[in-house]
Amino acid sequence: MKLDEAADPDLTSLSATALDKMVGASDRLDSQIAQHSHVSSSTLAKLGQSRSSSVLRNVVLNPACPKDTLLKLAPKFPNEFFANPAILLQLLEDPDLFLRLPVTAIKSVLKSPDCPQSIIAWAMRSGGSSHALALAGRADSSVAMLRQIASGHHIKAAELATTRLMSMGEPLKEKPL
């Protein structure tokens, strides 16, 4: 099948095998294939090797993306990783999935205004000092969250949360001796 670079081919009726054969023709086409509902996980793994950011972003967003490819691309595309509709199912199947993610990926998501509330709650419960620091720096952190971080044992995060509370005019609770 010869592709016209100027026109977007209609991929809607193509099979996974036909889509796989088209991979590598162009970044634009690869990006479309990565979004296709019939693309195979093996084709997505192949597309996960692309040098194109738009192709990689679409690979991470595809629910059929293999877990290994998702984990590999999560640090570069953390928001897309958490926006993948299949991620909740992945977490049900593998509750330790977050623990295998690089801290930088989770911190990027925690800083994002689009971070799911469930991820924020997880980080408040189970996260380390870098997670607490990312949460303390969020523009939309609630006073209750900042108070919890300020009274926690992560020093830098507690200092940032305390500073933010003071700048909001919130009274600081005295700690017992």
VEXPALUM-735500 format. One line per field, with one value per atom (N, C-alpha, C, O): residue number from 1; residue in three letters; atom name; x, y, z. Coordinates in steps of 0.001 Angstrom, whole numbers, always signed. Atoms other than C-alpha are relative to their C-alpha. Layout:
N
k <- (NUM  ...)
r <- (Ala  ...)
a <- (CA  ...)
c1 <- (X  ...)
c2 <- (Y  ...)
c3 <- (Z  ...)
***
This chain:
177
k <- (1  1  1  1  2  2  2  2  3  3  3  3  4  4  4  4  5  5  5  5  6  6  6  6  7  7  7  7  8  8  8  8  9  9  9  9  10  10  10  10  11  11  11  11  12  12  12  12  13  13  13  13  14  14  14  14  15  15  15  15  16  16  16  16  17  17  17  17  18  18  18  18  19  19  19  19  20  20  20  20  21  21  21  21  22  22  22  22  23  23  23  23  24  24  24  24  25  25  25  25  26  26  26  26  27  27  27  27  28  28  28  28  29  29  29  29  30  30  30  30  31  31  31  31  32  32  32  32  33  33  33  33  34  34  34  34  35  35  35  35  36  36  36  36  37  37  37  37  38  38  38  38  39  39  39  39  40  40  40  40  41  41  41  41  42  42  42  42  43  43  43  43  44  44  44  44  45  45  45  45  46  46  46  46  47  47  47  47  48  48  48  48  49  49  49  49  50  50  50  50  51  51  51  51  52  52  52  52  53  53  53  53  54  54  54  54  55  55  55  55  56  56  56  56  57  57  57  57  58  58  58  58  59  59  59  59  60  60  60  60  61  61  61  61  62  62  62  62  63  63  63  63  64  64  64  64  65  65  65  65  66  66  66  66  67  67  67  67  68  68  68  68  69  69  69  69  70  70  70  70  71  71  71  71  72  72  72  72  73  73  73  73  74  74  74  74  75  75  75  75  76  76  76  76  77  77  77  77  78  78  78  78  79  79  79  79  80  80  80  80  81  81  81  81  82  82  82  82  83  83  83  83  84  84  84  84  85  85  85  85  86  86  86  86  87  87  87  87  88  88  88  88  89  89  89  89  90  90  90  90  91  91  91  91  92  92  92  92  93  93  93  93  94  94  94  94  95  95  95  95  96  96  96  96  97  97  97  97  98  98  98  98  99  99  99  99  100  100  100  100  101  101  101  101  102  102  102  102  103  103  103  103  104  104  104  104  105  105  105  105  106  106  106  106  107  107  107  107  108  108  108  108  109  109  109  109  110  110  110  110  111  111  111  111  112  112  112  112  113  113  113  113  114  114  114  114  115  115  115  115  116  116  116  116  117  117  117  117  118  118  118  118  119  119  119  119  120  120  120  120  121  121  121  121  122  122  122  122  123  123  123  123  124  124  124  124  125  125  125  125  126  126  126  126  127  127  127  127  128  128  128  128  129  129  129  129  130  130  130  130  131  131  131  131  132  132  132  132  133  133  133  133  134  134  134  134  135  135  135  135  136  136  136  136  137  137  137  137  138  138  138  138  139  139  139  139  140  140  140  140  141  141  141  141  142  142  142  142  143  143  143  143  144  144  144  144  145  145  145  145  146  146  146  146  147  147  147  147  148  148  148  148  149  149  149  149  150  150  150  150  151  151  151  151  152  152  152  152  153  153  153  153  154  154  154  154  155  155  155  155  156  156  156  156  157  157  157  157  158  158  158  158  159  159  159  159  160  160  160  160  161  161  161  161  162  162  162  162  163  163  163  163  164  164  164  164  165  165  165  165  166  166  166  166  167  167  167  167  168  168  168  168  169  169  169  169  170  170  170  170  171  171  171  171  172  172  172  172  173  173  173  173  174  174  174  174  175  175  175  175  176  176  176  176  177  177  177  177)
r <- (Met  Met  Met  Met  Lys  Lys  Lys  Lys  Leu  Leu  Leu  Leu  Asp  Asp  Asp  Asp  Glu  Glu  Glu  Glu  Ala  Ala  Ala  Ala  Ala  Ala  Ala  Ala  Asp  Asp  Asp  Asp  Pro  Pro  Pro  Pro  Asp  Asp  Asp  Asp  Leu  Leu  Leu  Leu  Thr  Thr  Thr  Thr  Ser  Ser  Ser  Ser  Leu  Leu  Leu  Leu  Ser  Ser  Ser  Ser  Ala  Ala  Ala  Ala  Thr  Thr  Thr  Thr  Ala  Ala  Ala  Ala  Leu  Leu  Leu  Leu  Asp  Asp  Asp  Asp  Lys  Lys  Lys  Lys  Met  Met  Met  Met  Val  Val  Val  Val  Gly  Gly  Gly  Gly  Ala  Ala  Ala  Ala  Ser  Ser  Ser  Ser  Asp  Asp  Asp  Asp  Arg  Arg  Arg  Arg  Leu  Leu  Leu  Leu  Asp  Asp  Asp  Asp  Ser  Ser  Ser  Ser  Gln  Gln  Gln  Gln  Ile  Ile  Ile  Ile  Ala  Ala  Ala  Ala  Gln  Gln  Gln  Gln  His  His  His  His  Ser  Ser  Ser  Ser  His  His  His  His  Val  Val  Val  Val  Ser  Ser  Ser  Ser  Ser  Ser  Ser  Ser  Ser  Ser  Ser  Ser  Thr  Thr  Thr  Thr  Leu  Leu  Leu  Leu  Ala  Ala  Ala  Ala  Lys  Lys  Lys  Lys  Leu  Leu  Leu  Leu  Gly  Gly  Gly  Gly  Gln  Gln  Gln  Gln  Ser  Ser  Ser  Ser  Arg  Arg  Arg  Arg  Ser  Ser  Ser  Ser  Ser  Ser  Ser  Ser  Ser  Ser  Ser  Ser  Val  Val  Val  Val  Leu  Leu  Leu  Leu  Arg  Arg  Arg  Arg  Asn  Asn  Asn  Asn  Val  Val  Val  Val  Val  Val  Val  Val  Leu  Leu  Leu  Leu  Asn  Asn  Asn  Asn  Pro  Pro  Pro  Pro  Ala  Ala  Ala  Ala  Cys  Cys  Cys  Cys  Pro  Pro  Pro  Pro  Lys  Lys  Lys  Lys  Asp  Asp  Asp  Asp  Thr  Thr  Thr  Thr  Leu  Leu  Leu  Leu  Leu  Leu  Leu  Leu  Lys  Lys  Lys  Lys  Leu  Leu  Leu  Leu  Ala  Ala  Ala  Ala  Pro  Pro  Pro  Pro  Lys  Lys  Lys  Lys  Phe  Phe  Phe  Phe  Pro  Pro  Pro  Pro  Asn  Asn  Asn  Asn  Glu  Glu  Glu  Glu  Phe  Phe  Phe  Phe  Phe  Phe  Phe  Phe  Ala  Ala  Ala  Ala  Asn  Asn  Asn  Asn  Pro  Pro  Pro  Pro  Ala  Ala  Ala  Ala  Ile  Ile  Ile  Ile  Leu  Leu  Leu  Leu  Leu  Leu  Leu  Leu  Gln  Gln  Gln  Gln  Leu  Leu  Leu  Leu  Leu  Leu  Leu  Leu  Glu  Glu  Glu  Glu  Asp  Asp  Asp  Asp  Pro  Pro  Pro  Pro  Asp  Asp  Asp  Asp  Leu  Leu  Leu  Leu  Phe  Phe  Phe  Phe  Leu  Leu  Leu  Leu  Arg  Arg  Arg  Arg  Leu  Leu  Leu  Leu  Pro  Pro  Pro  Pro  Val  Val  Val  Val  Thr  Thr  Thr  Thr  Ala  Ala  Ala  Ala  Ile  Ile  Ile  Ile  Lys  Lys  Lys  Lys  Ser  Ser  Ser  Ser  Val  Val  Val  Val  Leu  Leu  Leu  Leu  Lys  Lys  Lys  Lys  Ser  Ser  Ser  Ser  Pro  Pro  Pro  Pro  Asp  Asp  Asp  Asp  Cys  Cys  Cys  Cys  Pro  Pro  Pro  Pro  Gln  Gln  Gln  Gln  Ser  Ser  Ser  Ser  Ile  Ile  Ile  Ile  Ile  Ile  Ile  Ile  Ala  Ala  Ala  Ala  Trp  Trp  Trp  Trp  Ala  Ala  Ala  Ala  Met  Met  Met  Met  Arg  Arg  Arg  Arg  Ser  Ser  Ser  Ser  Gly  Gly  Gly  Gly  Gly  Gly  Gly  Gly  Ser  Ser  Ser  Ser  Ser  Ser  Ser  Ser  His  His  His  His  Ala  Ala  Ala  Ala  Leu  Leu  Leu  Leu  Ala  Ala  Ala  Ala  Leu  Leu  Leu  Leu  Ala  Ala  Ala  Ala  Gly  Gly  Gly  Gly  Arg  Arg  Arg  Arg  Ala  Ala  Ala  Ala  Asp  Asp  Asp  Asp  Ser  Ser  Ser  Ser  Ser  Ser  Ser  Ser  Val  Val  Val  Val  Ala  Ala  Ala  Ala  Met  Met  Met  Met  Leu  Leu  Leu  Leu  Arg  Arg  Arg  Arg  Gln  Gln  Gln  Gln  Ile  Ile  Ile  Ile  Ala  Ala  Ala  Ala  Ser  Ser  Ser  Ser  Gly  Gly  Gly  Gly  His  His  His  His  His  His  His  His  Ile  Ile  Ile  Ile  Lys  Lys  Lys  Lys  Ala  Ala  Ala  Ala  Ala  Ala  Ala  Ala  Glu  Glu  Glu  Glu  Leu  Leu  Leu  Leu  Ala  Ala  Ala  Ala  Thr  Thr  Thr  Thr  Thr  Thr  Thr  Thr  Arg  Arg  Arg  Arg  Leu  Leu  Leu  Leu  Met  Met  Met  Met  Ser  Ser  Ser  Ser  Met  Met  Met  Met  Gly  Gly  Gly  Gly  Glu  Glu  Glu  Glu  Pro  Pro  Pro  Pro  Leu  Leu  Leu  Leu  Lys  Lys  Lys  Lys  Glu  Glu  Glu  Glu  Lys  Lys  Lys  Lys  Pro  Pro  Pro  Pro  Leu  Leu  Leu  Leu)
a <- (N  CA  C  O  N  CA  C  O  N  CA  C  O  N  CA  C  O  N  CA  C  O  N  CA  C  O  N  CA  C  O  N  CA  C  O  N  CA  C  O  N  CA  C  O  N  CA  C  O  N  CA  C  O  N  CA  C  O  N  CA  C  O  N  CA  C  O  N  CA  C  O  N  CA  C  O  N  CA  C  O  N  CA  C  O  N  CA  C  O  N  CA  C  O  N  CA  C  O  N  CA  C  O  N  CA  C  O  N  CA  C  O  N  CA  C  O  N  CA  C  O  N  CA  C  O  N  CA  C  O  N  CA  C  O  N  CA  C  O  N  CA  C  O  N  CA  C  O  N  CA  C  O  N  CA  C  O  N  CA  C  O  N  CA  C  O  N  CA  C  O  N  CA  C  O  N  CA  C  O  N  CA  C  O  N  CA  C  O  N  CA  C  O  N  CA  C  O  N  CA  C  O  N  CA  C  O  N  CA  C  O  N  CA  C  O  N  CA  C  O  N  CA  C  O  N  CA  C  O  N  CA  C  O  N  CA  C  O  N  CA  C  O  N  CA  C  O  N  CA  C  O  N  CA  C  O  N  CA  C  O  N  CA  C  O  N  CA  C  O  N  CA  C  O  N  CA  C  O  N  CA  C  O  N  CA  C  O  N  CA  C  O  N  CA  C  O  N  CA  C  O  N  CA  C  O  N  CA  C  O  N  CA  C  O  N  CA  C  O  N  CA  C  O  N  CA  C  O  N  CA  C  O  N  CA  C  O  N  CA  C  O  N  CA  C  O  N  CA  C  O  N  CA  C  O  N  CA  C  O  N  CA  C  O  N  CA  C  O  N  CA  C  O  N  CA  C  O  N  CA  C  O  N  CA  C  O  N  CA  C  O  N  CA  C  O  N  CA  C  O  N  CA  C  O  N  CA  C  O  N  CA  C  O  N  CA  C  O  N  CA  C  O  N  CA  C  O  N  CA  C  O  N  CA  C  O  N  CA  C  O  N  CA  C  O  N  CA  C  O  N  CA  C  O  N  CA  C  O  N  CA  C  O  N  CA  C  O  N  CA  C  O  N  CA  C  O  N  CA  C  O  N  CA  C  O  N  CA  C  O  N  CA  C  O  N  CA  C  O  N  CA  C  O  N  CA  C  O  N  CA  C  O  N  CA  C  O  N  CA  C  O  N  CA  C  O  N  CA  C  O  N  CA  C  O  N  CA  C  O  N  CA  C  O  N  CA  C  O  N  CA  C  O  N  CA  C  O  N  CA  C  O  N  CA  C  O  N  CA  C  O  N  CA  C  O  N  CA  C  O  N  CA  C  O  N  CA  C  O  N  CA  C  O  N  CA  C  O  N  CA  C  O  N  CA  C  O  N  CA  C  O  N  CA  C  O  N  CA  C  O  N  CA  C  O  N  CA  C  O  N  CA  C  O  N  CA  C  O  N  CA  C  O  N  CA  C  O  N  CA  C  O  N  CA  C  O  N  CA  C  O  N  CA  C  O  N  CA  C  O  N  CA  C  O  N  CA  C  O  N  CA  C  O  N  CA  C  O  N  CA  C  O  N  CA  C  O  N  CA  C  O  N  CA  C  O  N  CA  C  O  N  CA  C  O  N  CA  C  O  N  CA  C  O  N  CA  C  O  N  CA  C  O  N  CA  C  O  N  CA  C  O  N  CA  C  O  N  CA  C  O  N  CA  C  O  N  CA  C  O  N  CA  C  O  N  CA  C  O  N  CA  C  O  N  CA  C  O  N  CA  C  O  N  CA  C  O  N  CA  C  O  N  CA  C  O)
c1 <- (+858  +0  +904  +1716  -782  +1530  -747  -1950  +628  +883  +316  +1455  -175  +365  +310  -532  -411  +2286  -902  -1033  +824  -65  -1359  -1973  +1336  -3230  +119  +996  +45  -4042  -773  -1926  +736  -4951  -1096  -991  +1089  -8173  +404  +450  -464  -7017  -1110  -873  +1070  -10408  -312  -610  +405  -11063  +1177  +984  -1172  -7520  +150  -209  -240  -6599  +1308  +2092  -1241  -3833  +1204  +2253  -1100  -1670  +327  +1498  -226  -2149  +637  +1520  -589  -1367  +1478  +2309  -1384  +1816  +902  +2041  -790  +3012  +252  +1184  -137  +2589  +958  +1352  -867  +4784  +1331  +1945  -1288  +7824  -84  +922  +141  +6409  +212  +835  -201  +6308  -402  -1179  +374  +6063  -1480  -2148  +1417  +2662  -902  -1884  +772  +1344  +178  -786  -245  +2990  -824  -1330  +796  +1244  -1471  -2133  +1385  -2112  -168  -1161  +66  -1384  +5  -720  -93  -473  -1325  -1560  +1307  -3966  -1103  -2204  +1015  -5803  -504  +271  +594  -8195  +318  +188  -297  -7168  +1492  +1881  -1446  -3402  +370  -180  -404  -1704  +1002  +1664  -959  +351  +1433  +2300  -1360  +3401  +348  +1497  -237  +3012  +229  +1080  -212  +2704  +1386  +2033  -1352  +5894  +1039  +2031  -906  +7605  -30  +1015  +132  +6240  +604  +993  -607  +7526  +1493  +2105  -1420  +11033  +208  +1345  -74  +10231  +791  +936  -685  +12210  -958  -601  +993  +9057  -794  -1381  +763  +7485  -1485  -2151  +1442  +4025  -367  -1429  +251  +4261  +43  -853  -150  +5493  -1153  -1649  +1123  +2795  -1257  -1978  +1187  +93  +122  -881  -212  +1644  -390  -1108  +272  +1455  -1493  -1994  +1432  -2174  -876  -2041  +805  -3310  -221  +747  +296  -5077  +631  +807  -596  -3507  +1521  +2166  -1449  +26  +488  -65  -520  +2071  +586  +1128  -440  +2976  +1478  +1843  -1437  +6740  +257  +1095  -158  +6437  -512  +102  +532  +4264  +1003  +1240  -954  +6810  +1250  +1811  -1190  +9677  -243  +650  +303  +7923  -582  -681  +618  +6339  +840  +275  -767  +9262  -62  -25  +55  +9051  -1420  -1601  +1398  +5234  -848  -1772  +726  +3962  -1486  -2297  +1421  +684  -773  -1902  +634  -122  -106  -1101  +17  +797  -1219  -1958  +1116  -1745  -1344  -2395  +1235  -4296  -422  -1532  +328  -4172  -1219  -1198  +1228  -7683  +182  -634  -198  -6261  +863  +1085  -932  -3981  -659  -8  +675  -6591  -77  +93  +8  -6928  +1400  +1555  -1388  -3123  +303  +966  -242  -3078  -728  -225  +716  -5706  +756  +835  -750  -3645  +1361  +1877  -1359  -353  +52  +463  +61  -772  +1353  +1391  -1329  +3006  +533  +1707  -428  +3123  +631  +1660  -558  +3713  +1409  +2255  -1302  +6661  +1108  +2279  -996  +8414  +210  +1109  -180  +7977  +1135  +1329  -1025  +10883  -660  -1744  +521  +10370  -276  -1248  +186  +10746  -1333  -1964  +1288  +7692  -1148  -2053  +1076  +5510  +12  -1046  -85  +6792  -579  -1260  +552  +5925  -1517  -2164  +1454  +2398  -555  -1558  +480  +2017  +8  -818  -80  +3013  -1028  -1342  +927  +542  -1375  -1877  +1357  -2804  -1026  -2122  +900  -4379  +193  -395  -270  -3101  -1290  -2017  +1208  -5883  +63  +1125  +77  -7032  +445  +1015  -405  -6439  +1516  +2022  -1463  -2735  +505  +1466  -369  -2503  -216  +638  +298  -4154  +1029  +1482  -1010  -1749  +1321  +1959  -1275  +1261  -21  +991  +101  +0  +141  +736  -49  -355  +1342  +1912  -1105  +2593  +1264  +2297  -1143  +4927  +1151  +1005  -1196  +8408  +166  -769  -263  +10039  -137  -633  +117  +10215  -1461  -1831  +1428  +6493  -629  -1420  +532  +5683  +422  -365  -488  +7828  -780  -1139  +788  +6003  -1410  -1943  +1356  +2630  -22  -954  -63  +3685  +145  -258  -193  +4599  -1160  -1139  +1161  +1273  -736  -967  +719  -546  -1364  -1853  +1351  -3875  -30  -1077  -23  -2741  -930  -894  +930  -5421  +761  +1878  -590  -4684  +170  +1187  -88  -5413  +1192  +1915  -1122  -2897  +1316  +2241  -1225  -272  +284  +1435  -187  -844  +532  +1416  -449  -407  +1468  +2244  -1392  +2829  +907  +1999  -797  +4070  +261  +1296  -194  +3605  +648  +811  -617  +5235  +1489  +2059  -1407  +8747  +942  +2143  -845  +10008  +365  -464  -400  +11988  -191  -826  +119  +12214  -1457  -1869  +1420  +8569  -735  -1590  +631  +7536  +331  -526  -385  +9496  -758  -1238  +735  +7898  -1473  -2057  +1417  +4410  -221  -1207  +97  +4997  +99  -676  -158  +6195  -1261  -1714  +1222  +3152  -1166  -1958  +1072  +799  +153  -826  -243  +2424  -330  -886  +296  +2128  -1503  -1962  +1460  -1589  -654  -1870  +529  -1956  -621  -1387  +552  -2807  +809  +2038  -742  -1923  +619  +14  -684  +582  -293  -254  +259  -260  +1351  +2311  -1247  +2387  +142  -830  -281  +4021  +300  +1001  -312  +4115  +1476  +2090  -1423  +7563  +208  +1338)
c2 <- (-1173  +0  +1234  +1424  -1223  +3291  +1109  +1292  -1040  +6179  +1363  +1654  -1385  +9747  +807  +902  -756  +11895  +1193  +1614  -1202  +14844  -331  +513  +359  +12941  -1026  -1889  +982  +11041  -1205  -1063  +1182  +7472  -350  -45  +445  +6043  -1351  -2361  +1215  +3481  -754  -1831  +537  +2738  -1473  -2202  +1373  -555  -975  -2142  +856  -1938  -936  -600  +995  -5028  +317  +1153  -176  -5206  -391  +247  +447  -7088  +1067  +1356  -1058  -4378  +1224  +1849  -1147  -1669  -244  +648  +331  -3462  +154  +604  -97  -3575  +1448  +1723  -1416  +213  +772  +1895  -676  +1060  +372  -431  -474  +3119  +818  +1369  -774  +4800  +1495  +2183  -1405  +8197  +158  -637  -263  +9641  +329  -69  -383  +11078  -1241  -1344  +1234  +7674  -854  -1432  +759  +5983  +561  -190  -635  +8486  -408  -647  +435  +7565  -1475  -1856  +1426  +3853  -204  -1055  +126  +4299  +308  -152  -354  +5727  -978  -928  +878  +3010  -1020  -1564  +931  +811  -1462  -2312  +1388  -2349  -320  -1434  +241  -1960  -1046  -1056  +1060  -4930  +529  +1543  -415  -4689  -130  +651  +144  -5939  +1170  +1608  -1177  -3094  +1226  +2059  -1119  -632  -73  +954  +151  -2064  +450  +1089  -425  -1523  +1530  +2167  -1463  +2048  +692  +1857  -536  +2563  +240  +818  -234  +2603  +1245  +1594  -1163  +5678  +1138  +1217  -1215  +8899  +1188  +2271  -1071  +10954  +102  -880  -215  +12458  -221  -782  +164  +12501  -1481  -1893  +1438  +8789  -621  -1377  +571  +7918  +398  -418  -481  +10046  -818  -1216  +771  +8211  -1468  -2111  +1372  +4838  -106  -1027  +31  +5641  +156  -408  -222  +6758  -1176  -1259  +1097  +3592  -1071  -1564  +1009  +1147  -1365  -2155  +1290  -1799  -12  -1024  -94  -622  -1008  -1083  +975  -3382  +683  +1786  -574  -2799  +387  +1447  -315  -2928  +1291  +2101  -1220  -232  +1202  +2268  -1083  +1879  +428  +1621  -310  +1649  +681  +1574  -589  +2497  +1460  +2298  -1346  +5598  +929  +2136  -805  +6790  +1197  +2270  -1183  +9045  +1164  +2327  -1061  +10962  +539  +1706  -379  +11034  -390  -1194  +434  +10768  +328  -474  -347  +12603  -915  -1307  +915  +10435  -1397  -2098  +1303  +7344  -105  -1087  +36  +8213  +280  +6  -243  +9283  -1224  -1263  +1191  +5879  -661  -965  +561  +4435  -1377  -1776  +1344  +984  -3  -1064  -21  +2150  -498  -1161  +490  +1472  -1525  -2152  +1456  -2095  -558  -1574  +426  -2401  +20  -876  -118  -1220  -1079  -1553  +1093  -3781  -1313  -2115  +1223  -6528  +10  -1035  -122  -5192  +1196  +2282  -1113  -3060  +682  +1835  -577  -2501  +755  +1124  -675  -840  +1358  +1696  -1311  +2611  -99  +757  +153  +1305  -245  -5  +247  +342  +1201  +1198  -1206  +3776  +841  +895  -922  +6189  +1143  +1605  -1089  +8864  +1229  +1943  -1181  +11528  -44  +995  +117  +10186  +350  +1098  -273  +10269  +1470  +2086  -1411  +13713  +900  +1879  -800  +15088  -18  +1009  +114  +13795  +748  +1453  -666  +15056  +1514  +2191  -1445  +18554  +497  +1686  -376  +18531  +361  -311  -337  +20296  -1077  -1114  +1065  +17285  -1298  -2321  +1210  +14811  -526  +220  +576  +12427  +46  -138  -78  +12797  -1309  -1305  +1296  +9094  -113  -748  +28  +9552  +896  +551  -916  +12504  -710  -646  +711  +10412  -1109  -1306  +1040  +7536  +601  +64  -632  +9886  +506  +435  -468  +11368  -1180  -1042  +1186  +7862  -717  -1083  +934  +6013  +610  -55  -592  +8460  +349  +404  -375  +9415  +1506  +2261  -1430  +12779  +788  +1914  -734  +13732  +157  +1156  -109  +13006  +1091  +1896  -1018  +15139  +1393  +2337  -1285  +17943  +447  +1618  -325  +17789  +429  +1381  -356  +17890  +1350  +2132  -1284  +20807  +1155  +2280  -1043  +22731  +198  +1123  -150  +22233  +1293  +1611  -1270  +25529  -214  +656  +245  +23920  -857  -1397  +788  +22149  +631  +1840  -492  +22452  +329  -143  -335  +23922  -1278  -1456  +1253  +20504  -836  -1402  +763  +18827  +638  -58  -696  +21487  -194  -371  +233  +21094  -1412  -1608  +1381  +17334  -139  -803  +64  +17746  +747  +280  -804  +20466  -743  -537  +737  +18130  -1364  -2145  +1284  +15201  -24  +950  +190  +13871  +256  +10  -346  +14961  +1485  +2352  -1341  +18074  +1063  +2086  -1016  +19933  +239  +1379  -129  +19232  +738  +1583  -666  +20317  +1490  +2319  -1416  +23560  +740  +1854  -633  +24313  +159  +1218  -67  +23507  +1078  +1812  -1025  +25714  +1395  +2286  -1291  +28583  +356  +1500  -257  +28232  +335  +1226  -292  +28161  +1414  +2150  -1345  +31292  +1059  +2103  -975  +33080  +125  +1127  -24  +32219  +645  +833  -586  +33782  -1015  -652  +1059  +30443  -108  -142  +162  +30119  -1388  -2381  +1279  +27411  -557  +164  +633  +24953  -238  -667  +240  +24759  -1492  -2180  +1405  +21380  -174  +650  +258  +19892  -360  -933  +280  +19601  -1428  -1839)
c3 <- (+0  +0  +0  +905  +87  -1116  +732  +542  -802  +1260  -565  -928  +409  +217  +1259  +2152  -1189  +2747  +269  +1418  -175  +2157  +596  +1249  -481  +3016  +1118  +1098  -1073  +6168  -500  -910  +453  +5236  +998  +2186  -864  +6607  +586  -116  -668  +9151  +705  +1251  -839  +10692  -248  +697  +299  +8903  -67  -406  +125  +9023  +1202  +2330  -1054  +11001  +720  +271  -762  +13592  -854  -771  +863  +11057  -1039  -1288  +994  +8417  +642  +55  -705  +10956  +292  +121  -316  +12008  -1226  -1103  +1237  +8385  -403  -1158  +377  +8094  +918  +602  -969  +11112  -652  -1354  +499  +10208  -1276  -1722  +1237  +7096  +258  -550  -390  +8862  +1461  +1991  -1393  +12354  +105  +1059  -21  +11501  -54  +680  +108  +10459  +1258  +1760  -1236  +13454  +1159  +1993  -1053  +15708  -110  +900  +213  +14159  +370  +990  -304  +14456  +1520  +2035  -1457  +18141  +688  +1805  -561  +18744  -404  +144  +582  +16833  +1018  +1805  -964  +18790  -309  +571  +362  +16892  -3  -353  +36  +17232  +1054  +2155  -933  +18871  +1019  +798  -1026  +22024  -514  -123  +546  +20094  -920  -960  +844  +17602  +875  +561  -915  +20483  +638  +841  -545  +21981  -1026  -676  +1075  +18623  -134  -264  +98  +18425  +1229  +1158  -1216  +21982  -130  +768  +288  +20465  -862  -1179  +887  +18338  +632  +1852  -476  +18597  +25  +490  +77  +18049  +1298  +1753  -1238  +21175  -212  +658  +220  +19611  -129  +338  +105  +18758  +1398  +1774  -1343  +22261  +911  +1688  -820  +23894  -301  +615  +383  +21928  +397  +706  -459  +22778  +1470  +1859  -1440  +26505  +282  +1255  -216  +26188  -442  -54  +531  +24418  +1073  +1652  -1025  +26788  -274  +653  +342  +24914  +175  -95  -156  +25686  +1039  +2137  -960  +27346  +1246  +1170  -1268  +30996  -29  +480  +58  +30326  -772  -376  +798  +27663  +782  +764  -839  +29970  +1061  +1249  -1066  +32790  -556  +79  +614  +30442  -395  -272  +491  +29082  +1070  +846  -1062  +32366  +437  +647  -430  +33383  -987  -583  +1013  +30109  -188  -535  +208  +29941  +1212  +1084  -1201  +33526  -19  +444  +25  +32957  -942  -645  +939  +29952  +609  +419  -674  +31969  +908  +852  -941  +34652  -676  -98  +743  +32010  -817  -1346  +765  +30326  +653  +1846  -576  +30771  +636  +1468  -539  +31576  +1259  +1843  -1130  +34392  +1290  +2098  -1211  +37093  +11  +1056  +102  +35850  +267  +944  -245  +35819  +1503  +2025  -1438  +39448  +791  +1810  -661  +40433  -160  +771  +267  +38816  +701  +1099  -545  +40206  +951  +543  -948  +43363  +256  +688  -224  +43581  -1211  -1245  +1222  +40166  +294  -291  -346  +41705  +555  +299  -636  +43658  -1013  -717  +1041  +40418  -908  -1750  +804  +38874  +557  +1771  -500  +39061  +774  +418  -828  +41720  -853  -610  +852  +39023  -733  -929  +697  +37187  +939  +571  -955  +40288  +413  +535  -385  +41300  -1091  -788  +1099  +37848  +17  -189  -56  +38165  +1206  +1096  -1220  +41741  -140  +472  +198  +40617  -1015  -1050  +1063  +37726  +556  +1456  -437  +38181  -383  +176  +438  +36415  +770  +420  -778  +39000  +619  +1275  -605  +40017  +1528  +2123  -1463  +43621  +646  +1736  -552  +44157  +105  +1031  -29  +43368  +1128  +1815  -1093  +45777  +1340  +2224  -1247  +48511  +245  +1373  -134  +47818  +474  +1379  -362  +48042  +1440  +2137  -1390  +51319  +976  +2045  -866  +52785  -73  +955  +197  +51304  -589  -664  +683  +49620  +921  +2143  -741  +50675  +67  -199  -185  +51284  -1298  -1282  +1263  +47605  -417  -1035  +298  +47230  +862  +372  -908  +50278  -452  -383  +490  +48875  -1238  -1360  +1201  +45530  +389  -181  -439  +47315  +700  +509  -703  +49526  -975  -677  +999  +46383  -957  -1768  +895  +44612  +315  +1481  -180  +44088  +649  +1370  -508  +44991  +1266  +1624  -1244  +48177  +1026  +1252  -1011  +50823  +1282  +1494  -1303  +54246  +816  +1487  -756  +55764  -468  +352  +527  +53465  +426  +843  -397  +54183  +1492  +1889  -1447  +57938  +261  +1095  -168  +57653  -410  +277  +461  +55679  +979  +1303  -933  +58059  +1301  +1935  -1252  +61013  -229  +708  +322  +59222  +282  +774  -319  +59508  -1177  -1068  +1155  +56063  +124  -153  -414  +57010  -1078  -821  +1053  +53679  -386  -597  +328  +52876  +1118  +850  -1147  +56397  +8  +313  +53  +56017  -1099  -888  +1101  +52651  +361  +130  -388  +53959  +1052  +988  -1046  +57022  -610  -264  +682  +54834  -774  -735  +775  +52590  +922  +614  -963  +55599  +551  +673  -539  +57020  -1046  -705  +1051  +53656  -255  -803  +134  +53662  +1219  +1258  -1220  +57086  +937  +1830  -839  +58669  +1279  +1230  -1257  +62345  +70  -334  -159  +63089  +1364  +2361  -1295  +65799  +662  +22  -726  +68465  +250  +561  -253  +68830  +1484  +2072  -1413  +72334  +153  -747  -277  +73916  +374  +638)
***
